[in-house]
Amino acid sequence: MSIFTTFLGQKKQPGTIEEQKKSAALSIADVIAPSSIETDFNYIRVGESFYKTLFVVGYPRFVSTDWLEPLIDFNHEMNISFFLYPILAADVLSDLQRKIAEMEATIASDSDQGKVINPHVSAALEDALAVQEELAKGIERFFQFGLYIRLSATSLNELNQTTRELSSTLASLLVMTKTATLQMEEGFKTTLPMGQDRIFITRNMDTTSLASTFPFSSGTLTQNKGILYGINQENESLVIFDRFSLENANEVIFGKSGAGKSYLIKLEILRSFMFGSEVIVIDPENEYKQVAKTLGGEYVPFSQSSPVKINPFDLSGLYEEGENELGLKILSLHALFTIALGKMTPSIDAILDRALILTYQQKGITQDPKTQTKEPPILEDLYNVLLTMPEPEAKELALRMERFIKGSLSGLFNQQSNFNITNQLTVFCLRDIEEDLRPIVMHIVLDFVWTRVRKTLKKRLLIVDEAWYLMKYEDSASFMHGIAKRARKYYLGVTTATQDVADFLSTNYGKAVLSNSSIQILLKQGTAVVDEVAQTFYLSQGEKQMLLSGGVGQGLFFAGQNHVAIQIVAAPFEHEIITSNPEELLARQQKNVADEISKENQQSTSIQNGNPEITKQ
């Protein structure tokens, strides 16, 4: 039953001129006022929303840091108001002295009469003596503290249910709450941002206890800049992060097939692209073609017959003090030939090293940076150098290279580079490359990208999907680790994604790439690898179980030393661009076919009816 109801802002159609003048003179308060306000014993209704105010009457004896976290993380809309009233130490000491005397007298009386001493009295006496000593020494100050919570809901049943849930949550912390019965209007005004305590239900607190309520701490992981990665599953807060604000901008993503790795990466590409980041993708499975097409990016299908050629002997032509670029390039070529030709003996390795230096020298390229802007050699030049060397191992090495020059793989990387990265989004697709050649081509493309990245300083993302292809080989894993370690220097963020976690973490280089990545995202894992993942990331049993049973797009988001459970979310227009769900793609194709048939039928009907205008359309 309502105590009173106040109706505000009801409008009547003005009739006379005087009434029209009054209507024109409406104030801002008249415009923004709700249609009605109703105050009841246990709630207040403002417009269509219901509100209830609670105040805290009981606190735990001891509190720890972040003891109010369950309140801050409570999954419902609410307003929380704190009121702090400083009290003079002299007044507090006087009251404490009287209270201590009363409690000591009570304990002495019970002891004389042979009664059991009340534990509450003895505990209170102990606390009072400790506070008295700290106040006397000036270590602590004293305050009165009021805590008020206002809940809101769209219905009375929802409001009552939420009140019970919040009271239970706080009771688990030994925080006792009561409803501001018959004071709903005062409670509502108390929790408005006006700084007016209309209820004044307070509790004495010293400085240390009061400090534990500030700042609000919550299980959130967000920044005031960056892109949205998803929603925190614990409290539905937004996980927004700028990876370039961390010590490095590298990221690793682990997840089994179908867990949502590519979906997440494509979502990150879309959102990073809008903020001006240049994005380069090494795509082994043709996952990113639609994204490149939608954003106007450059899609490069890399294969033997492709017109795009990349020369692994390319140099950046830049000089950096203390860095031997030719030496680094030769190391990279050593790694490439180890992947392509298999493990080499020390003698063959030494011959290859000598042949590479001689090959560059024939083009006039030496350790002198001025010479490194000349046209680099190609693979056939190295082949010819090996044929001229007297060692039989050199002839054997040339023979093993022959298939890349004159054999079935001659069109792969035996020409000068004829491509440059000029688009904001570039996708290198390796789907048409045979499985056993993919590590070779991924290494070549990665080296090509790294050479181009060093030429111009720009905010970039390099995404290497299915990175386990590279981590299987020690030399390519070492190269990948080197890029991840040096990327920050060139304003580059490297994203490595893999479904084969065991292969990635089986080498020290894989673990080093992981440790050099400030952001780590774990999506759903298989039972065969979840133990290794849990051990590597020090996961709890609950987190491990979540990775086993989580749905698509659910996982753990690590940023620095913190992590939260995350649900990847995309807007409908984003989902349409990035989805690779076969069922959705098939439905889309069928719809397109049906639309084409419908269009043809309309044109046919138009021709039969002799309507040339529609026919032209």
C-alpha positions in Angstrom: 0.0 0.0 0.0 1.5 3.3 -1.0 2.0 6.1 1.5 1.7 8.8 -1.1 2.0 9.2 -4.8 3.2 12.4 -6.6 2.4 13.0 -10.2 4.7 15.2 -12.2 4.9 16.6 -15.7 1.4 15.5 -16.8 0.5 17.5 -19.9 -2.8 18.8 -21.0 -3.5 20.1 -24.5 -3.6 23.9 -24.0 -6.7 25.6 -25.2 -6.6 29.3 -24.5 -3.8 31.7 -25.3 -2.9 32.0 -21.6 -2.6 28.2 -21.3 -0.4 28.2 -24.4 1.9 30.8 -22.9 2.2 28.8 -19.7 3.1 25.7 -21.8 5.8 27.6 -23.6 7.3 28.6 -20.3 8.1 25.1 -19.2 11.4 24.7 -17.4 14.0 22.1 -18.0 12.9 20.3 -14.8 9.4 20.0 -16.3 10.8 18.5 -19.4 13.0 15.8 -17.8 10.8 15.0 -14.9 9.3 11.4 -14.9 5.6 11.0 -15.4 5.1 9.9 -11.8 6.8 9.0 -8.5 5.4 6.5 -6.1 6.8 5.9 -2.6 6.0 2.7 -0.8 7.1 1.1 2.5 9.7 -1.1 0.7 10.4 0.6 -2.7 10.1 3.8 -4.6 8.9 3.9 -8.3 10.2 6.6 -10.6 8.5 6.4 -13.9 8.6 2.8 -15.0 11.6 1.8 -12.8 11.5 0.4 -9.2 14.2 1.2 -6.6 15.1 -0.1 -3.2 17.8 1.2 -0.8 19.7 -0.9 1.6 22.0 0.2 4.4 24.8 -1.8 6.1 24.4 -2.3 9.9 26.9 -5.1 10.5 30.5 -5.5 9.4 33.1 -8.3 9.9 35.6 -7.9 12.7 38.5 -8.2 10.4 38.6 -7.1 6.7 41.2 -7.7 4.0 42.2 -5.9 0.9 39.4 -5.9 -1.8 36.9 -7.2 0.7 34.1 -5.3 -1.1 35.0 -7.0 -4.5 31.8 -9.2 -4.4 29.7 -6.1 -4.0 31.4 -4.3 -6.9 31.2 -7.4 -9.1 27.5 -8.1 -8.3 25.8 -8.6 -11.6 23.1 -6.0 -11.5 22.6 -2.3 -11.9 23.0 -0.4 -8.6 24.3 2.8 -7.0 26.7 2.6 -4.1 27.3 5.6 -1.8 30.0 6.0 0.9 29.8 8.7 3.6 32.8 9.5 5.7 32.7 11.7 8.9 36.1 12.5 10.5 35.9 12.5 14.4 38.3 14.3 16.7 40.8 11.9 18.4 40.2 13.6 21.8 36.4 12.8 21.6 37.1 9.2 20.5 39.6 8.6 23.3 37.2 9.9 25.9 34.5 7.6 24.7 36.9 4.7 24.4 38.1 5.2 27.9 34.5 5.0 29.2 33.7 2.0 27.1 36.9 0.2 28.2 36.1 0.9 31.8 32.5 -0.5 31.4 33.8 -3.7 29.6 36.5 -4.3 32.2 33.9 -3.9 35.0 31.6 -6.3 33.2 34.3 -8.9 32.9 35.4 -8.4 36.5 31.8 -8.8 37.7 31.3 -12.0 35.7 34.6 -13.4 37.0 33.7 -12.6 40.7 30.4 -14.3 40.3 31.9 -17.4 38.7 30.2 -16.8 35.4 31.7 -17.7 32.0 33.2 -14.5 30.5 31.2 -13.4 27.4 33.6 -13.9 24.4 32.0 -10.9 22.6 32.9 -8.6 25.5 36.4 -9.8 25.7 36.9 -9.5 21.9 35.5 -6.0 22.0 37.7 -5.0 24.9 40.8 -6.3 23.0 39.9 -4.3 20.0 39.2 -1.1 22.0 42.5 -1.3 23.8 44.4 -1.7 20.4 42.5 1.2 18.9 43.1 3.3 22.0 46.9 2.7 21.8 47.0 3.6 18.1 45.0 6.7 18.5 47.1 7.9 21.4 50.3 7.4 19.4 48.7 9.2 16.4 49.1 6.1 14.2 45.4 6.0 13.4 42.5 8.4 12.9 38.9 7.7 13.5 35.9 8.0 11.2 32.2 7.2 11.0 31.4 5.3 7.9 28.1 4.9 6.1 27.5 2.5 3.3 24.3 2.6 1.2 23.2 0.6 -1.8 20.4 1.4 -4.2 19.1 -1.4 -6.4 16.9 -0.8 -9.5 14.7 -3.1 -11.6 12.0 -2.9 -14.2 9.5 -4.9 -12.0 8.8 -5.4 -8.3 9.4 -9.1 -8.4 12.8 -8.6 -10.0 13.7 -6.0 -7.4 12.8 -8.3 -4.5 14.7 -11.2 -6.0 17.8 -9.1 -6.6 17.6 -7.8 -3.1 17.6 -11.3 -1.7 20.6 -12.3 -3.9 22.6 -9.2 -2.8 21.8 -9.7 0.9 22.9 -13.3 0.6 26.2 -12.3 -1.2 27.0 -9.7 1.5 26.0 -12.1 4.3 28.7 -14.5 3.1 31.2 -11.7 3.8 29.6 -11.1 7.3 28.2 -7.8 6.0 24.7 -7.5 7.3 22.2 -5.3 5.4 18.7 -3.9 6.1 16.1 -2.3 3.9 15.4 1.3 4.5 11.8 0.6 5.3 9.6 3.7 5.6 12.6 5.7 4.4 12.6 4.9 0.7 12.5 8.5 -0.4 15.4 9.5 2.0 17.3 6.4 0.8 16.8 7.3 -2.8 18.1 10.9 -2.2 21.0 9.5 -0.2 22.3 7.5 -3.1 22.0 10.4 -5.6 25.2 12.3 -6.4 24.3 15.2 -4.1 26.4 14.3 -1.1 23.4 14.3 1.3 23.2 11.5 3.9 19.4 11.5 4.7 19.6 8.2 6.7 22.8 8.5 8.8 23.4 4.8 9.7 27.2 4.7 10.4 29.8 2.5 11.9 33.1 3.6 13.6 36.2 2.7 11.6 39.8 3.5 11.9 42.0 4.6 9.0 43.4 1.2 8.2 40.0 -0.4 8.0 38.6 2.5 6.0 41.5 2.4 3.5 40.7 -1.3 2.7 37.5 -0.1 1.0 39.5 2.1 -1.5 40.1 1.9 -4.3 37.4 -0.2 -5.7 39.0 -3.4 -6.9 37.3 -5.8 -9.2 38.0 -8.8 -11.4 38.1 -6.6 -14.5 40.7 -6.3 -17.2 40.2 -3.1 -19.2 41.9 0.1 -20.3 40.5 3.4 -21.4 41.8 2.9 -24.9 42.3 0.0 -27.3 39.9 -2.5 -28.9 37.2 -4.7 -27.5 38.3 -8.3 -27.2 35.1 -9.6 -25.5 33.1 -9.7 -22.3 34.3 -10.7 -18.9 32.3 -13.8 -18.0 32.4 -13.2 -14.3 30.9 -9.7 -14.2 30.0 -8.9 -17.8 32.5 -6.0 -17.9 34.2 -5.2 -21.2 37.7 -6.5 -21.9 39.2 -3.5 -23.7 42.9 -3.5 -24.3 45.6 -1.7 -26.3 48.3 -4.3 -26.9 50.8 -1.5 -27.8 50.5 0.0 -24.3 52.2 -3.1 -22.8 55.9 -3.9 -22.5 55.5 -5.5 -26.0 52.6 -5.9 -28.4 53.0 -9.6 -29.0 50.1 -12.1 -28.6 49.7 -15.8 -28.6 46.4 -17.7 -29.1 46.0 -21.4 -28.3 42.9 -23.4 -29.1 41.7 -26.6 -30.6 40.2 -26.7 -34.1 36.8 -25.0 -34.1 37.4 -23.2 -30.8 37.3 -19.7 -32.4 40.9 -18.8 -33.0 40.5 -17.4 -36.5 37.2 -15.8 -35.6 39.0 -13.9 -32.8 41.9 -12.9 -35.0 39.6 -11.6 -37.8 37.7 -9.6 -35.2 40.9 -8.1 -34.0 41.9 -7.3 -37.6 38.6 -5.5 -38.2 38.8 -3.4 -35.1 42.6 -2.7 -35.3 42.1 -1.7 -39.0 39.6 1.0 -37.9 42.2 2.5 -35.6 44.7 2.8 -38.4 47.0 -0.2 -37.8 48.6 -1.9 -40.8 47.9 -5.6 -40.7 49.9 -8.4 -42.4 48.5 -11.9 -42.3 50.2 -15.3 -43.2 47.2 -17.5 -43.9 47.7 -21.2 -44.5 44.1 -22.1 -44.9 42.4 -19.3 -46.9 40.6 -18.0 -43.8 41.0 -14.3 -44.3 40.0 -13.8 -48.0 36.6 -12.4 -47.1 38.1 -9.9 -44.6 40.6 -8.7 -47.1 37.9 -8.3 -49.7 35.6 -6.4 -47.3 38.2 -4.0 -46.1 39.7 -3.4 -49.6 42.9 -5.2 -48.6 45.4 -7.0 -50.9 44.9 -10.8 -51.1 48.1 -12.5 -52.4 47.6 -16.2 -53.3 51.1 -17.6 -53.1 51.9 -20.7 -55.2 54.3 -22.0 -57.9 52.1 -20.6 -60.6 51.4 -17.3 -58.8 52.6 -14.1 -60.6 53.8 -12.8 -57.2 57.4 -13.8 -56.5 59.5 -13.4 -53.4 63.3 -13.6 -53.3 64.6 -15.0 -50.0 67.9 -13.2 -50.7 66.4 -9.7 -50.4 68.1 -7.2 -48.1 66.4 -4.1 -46.5 69.2 -1.8 -47.5 69.1 -0.1 -44.1 72.0 0.4 -41.8 71.7 0.2 -38.1 74.7 0.7 -35.9 75.9 -2.5 -34.2 73.9 -4.7 -36.5 75.3 -6.8 -39.4 72.4 -7.2 -41.8 74.2 -9.4 -44.2 75.2 -11.7 -41.4 71.6 -11.9 -40.1 70.3 -12.6 -43.6 72.8 -15.4 -44.1 71.7 -16.9 -40.7 68.1 -16.7 -42.0 69.1 -18.5 -45.2 70.8 -21.2 -43.2 67.5 -21.8 -41.4 65.6 -21.8 -44.7 67.9 -24.4 -46.3 67.8 -26.6 -43.2 64.0 -26.7 -43.4 64.1 -27.2 -47.2 67.0 -29.7 -47.5 67.0 -31.3 -44.1 69.6 -31.4 -41.3 73.2 -30.7 -42.5 76.5 -31.9 -41.2 79.0 -29.3 -39.9 81.1 -29.6 -43.0 78.1 -29.0 -45.4 77.0 -26.2 -43.2 80.4 -24.5 -43.5 80.4 -25.0 -47.3 77.0 -23.4 -47.5 78.1 -20.4 -45.4 81.1 -19.8 -47.7 78.9 -20.2 -50.8 76.4 -17.7 -49.6 79.1 -15.1 -48.9 80.6 -15.7 -52.3 77.2 -15.4 -54.0 76.5 -12.0 -52.5 80.1 -10.9 -53.3 79.5 -11.7 -57.0 76.7 -9.2 -56.9 79.0 -6.6 -55.3 77.4 -7.0 -51.9 79.6 -7.1 -48.8 79.5 -6.2 -45.2 79.7 -2.5 -46.2 76.1 -1.1 -45.9 76.6 1.0 -49.0 76.8 -2.1 -51.1 73.7 -3.7 -49.7 71.3 -1.5 -51.7 72.3 -3.3 -54.9 70.2 -6.0 -56.6 70.5 -9.2 -54.5 71.3 -12.6 -56.0 68.7 -15.4 -56.5 68.7 -19.0 -55.7 70.2 -20.0 -59.1 73.2 -17.8 -58.4 73.9 -19.8 -55.2 73.4 -23.0 -57.2 76.0 -22.0 -59.8 78.5 -21.0 -57.1 78.1 -24.4 -55.4 78.8 -26.1 -58.8 82.1 -24.3 -59.1 83.4 -25.2 -55.7 85.8 -28.1 -55.6 84.3 -30.0 -52.6 82.1 -33.0 -53.4 79.8 -31.9 -50.6 79.1 -28.7 -52.6 78.1 -30.7 -55.6 75.8 -32.8 -53.4 74.3 -29.6 -51.9 73.7 -28.2 -55.4 72.0 -31.4 -56.4 69.6 -31.3 -53.5 68.7 -27.7 -54.5 68.1 -28.5 -58.1 64.4 -29.2 -57.8 63.9 -25.6 -56.6 65.7 -24.3 -59.7 65.1 -26.7 -62.6 62.7 -29.2 -61.2 59.1 -29.4 -60.1 59.4 -26.5 -57.7 61.3 -24.1 -60.0 58.6 -21.4 -59.9 58.6 -21.1 -56.1 61.4 -18.7 -55.1 64.0 -18.5 -57.8 63.2 -15.0 -59.1 63.6 -11.4 -58.0 60.8 -10.1 -55.8 58.1 -8.3 -57.8 55.8 -7.4 -54.9 55.8 -4.8 -52.2 53.5 -4.2 -49.2 51.6 -1.0 -49.9 48.0 -1.8 -48.6 46.9 -1.3 -45.0 45.8 -5.0 -45.0 47.8 -7.7 -46.8 47.0 -11.4 -46.7 49.4 -14.0 -48.0 47.4 -17.1 -48.7 49.4 -20.4 -48.7 46.5 -22.8 -49.2 47.7 -23.9 -52.7 51.1 -24.9 -51.3 51.7 -28.6 -50.6 51.7 -29.6 -46.9 55.4 -30.4 -46.8 56.4 -27.2 -48.5 54.3 -24.9 -46.2 57.0 -24.4 -43.5 59.5 -23.4 -46.3 57.1 -20.9 -47.8 56.0 -19.5 -44.4 59.6 -18.9 -43.5 60.2 -17.1 -46.8 57.1 -14.9 -46.5 57.9 -14.2 -42.9 61.5 -13.2 -43.7 60.2 -11.0 -46.6 57.7 -9.3 -44.3 60.3 -8.7 -41.6 62.7 -7.1 -44.2 59.9 -4.8 -45.3 58.8 -4.0 -41.7 62.3 -2.7 -40.9 62.3 -0.2 -43.7 59.5 2.1 -42.4 58.4 2.6 -38.8 54.6 2.2 -38.6 52.1 0.7 -36.2 51.7 -2.8 -37.5 50.3 -6.2 -36.7 51.9 -9.4 -38.1 49.6 -12.4 -37.8 51.0 -15.9 -38.2 48.2 -18.4 -38.2 49.0 -22.1 -37.6 52.4 -21.1 -36.3 53.1 -24.8 -35.3 54.4 -25.3 -38.9 57.3 -23.1 -38.1 57.8 -24.3 -34.5 58.3 -27.9 -35.6 61.8 -26.9 -36.9 64.4 -25.6 -34.6 65.9 -23.1 -37.1 62.5 -21.6 -38.1 61.4 -21.6 -34.5 64.6 -19.6 -33.7 63.8 -17.2 -36.5 60.3 -16.7 -35.2 61.6 -16.1 -31.7 64.0 -13.5 -33.0 61.2 -11.6 -34.7 59.0 -11.8 -31.6 61.9 -10.5 -29.4 62.8 -7.6 -31.7 59.3 -6.6 -32.9 58.8 -3.9 -30.3 61.7 -1.9 -31.6 59.9 -1.6 -35.0 56.4 -0.8 -33.5 55.2 -4.3 -34.5 52.9 -6.6 -32.7 53.3 -10.3 -33.6 50.3 -12.6 -33.2 51.0 -16.4 -33.3 48.0 -18.7 -33.3 48.1 -22.5 -33.2 45.8 -25.4 -32.6 48.8 -27.8 -32.0 49.8 -26.6 -28.5 52.1 -29.6 -27.9 54.3 -28.8 -31.0 54.4 -25.2 -30.1 55.5 -25.7 -26.5 57.8 -28.7 -27.2 60.7 -26.5 -28.0 62.5 -23.9 -25.9 61.9 -21.3 -28.7 58.1 -21.9 -28.5 58.2 -21.2 -24.8 60.4 -18.2 -25.4 57.9 -16.8 -27.9 55.2 -17.3 -25.3 57.2 -15.5 -22.6 57.8 -12.6 -25.0 54.0 -12.1 -25.6 52.3 -9.8 -23.2 48.8 -11.0 -24.3 48.0 -14.7 -24.2 44.6 -16.1 -25.0 43.5 -19.6 -24.3 40.4 -21.0 -26.0 38.9 -24.5 -25.7 41.5 -27.2 -25.4 41.6 -30.9 -26.1 42.0 -33.4 -23.3 45.4 -34.5 -24.6 47.0 -31.1 -24.1 45.0 -29.4 -21.4 47.3 -30.7 -18.6 50.4 -29.3 -20.3 48.5 -25.9 -20.9 47.4 -25.9 -17.3 51.0 -26.5 -16.1 52.5 -23.9 -18.4 50.0 -21.2 -17.4 49.6 -22.2 -13.7 45.8 -22.7 -14.1 43.5 -23.7 -11.3 41.4 -26.8 -11.5 38.3 -24.7 -12.3 40.1 -22.8 -15.1 41.3 -26.1 -16.5 37.8 -27.5 -16.5 36.5 -24.3 -18.2 39.0 -24.8 -21.1 37.7 -28.4 -21.5 34.0 -27.7 -21.4 33.8 -24.1 -22.6 31.9 -23.2 -25.7 33.1 -21.6 -29.0 34.7 -18.2 -28.3 35.1 -18.8 -24.6 38.4 -18.9 -22.8 41.0 -17.1 -20.7 42.5 -13.7 -21.5 45.9 -13.0 -20.0 47.4 -9.5 -20.1 50.6 -9.1 -18.1 50.1 -10.7 -14.7 46.3 -10.6 -14.7 43.7 -12.8 -16.5 40.0 -13.1 -16.7 37.5 -15.5 -18.3 36.3 -14.0 -21.6 33.5 -14.5 -24.1 34.4 -13.3 -27.6 31.6 -11.2 -29.1 31.0 -9.6 -32.5 28.4 -7.3 -33.8 26.1 -8.8 -36.4 27.8 -7.0 -39.3 31.2 -8.1 -38.0 30.0 -11.7 -37.7 28.8 -11.7 -41.3 32.3 -10.8 -42.4 34.4 -13.1 -40.2 32.3 -16.2 -39.8 33.7 -19.5 -41.2 30.9 -21.7 -40.0 30.1 -24.0 -43.0 26.4 -24.1 -42.1 26.1 -20.3 -42.3 28.2 -20.1 -45.4 26.1 -22.7 -47.2 22.9 -20.9 -46.2 24.4 -17.7 -47.5 25.3 -19.3 -50.8 21.9 -20.8 -51.2 20.3 -17.4 -50.5 22.5 -15.8 -53.2 21.5 -18.5 -55.7 17.9 -18.1 -54.9 18.2 -14.3 -55.3 19.9 -14.7 -58.7 17.1 -17.1 -59.9 14.4 -14.6 -58.6 16.1 -11.8 -60.4 16.3 -13.8 -63.7 12.6 -14.7 -63.4 11.7 -11.0 -62.9 13.8 -10.1 -66.0 12.1 -12.9 -68.0 8.6 -11.7 -66.9 9.5 -8.2 -67.7 10.6 -9.1 -71.3 7.3 -11.1 -71.8 5.3 -8.1 -70.6 7.2 -5.8 -72.9 8.6 -3.6 -70.1 12.0 -2.4 -71.5 12.9 -0.2 -68.4 12.9 -3.2 -66.0 14.7 -5.2 -68.6 17.5 -2.7 -68.7 17.8 -2.8 -64.9 
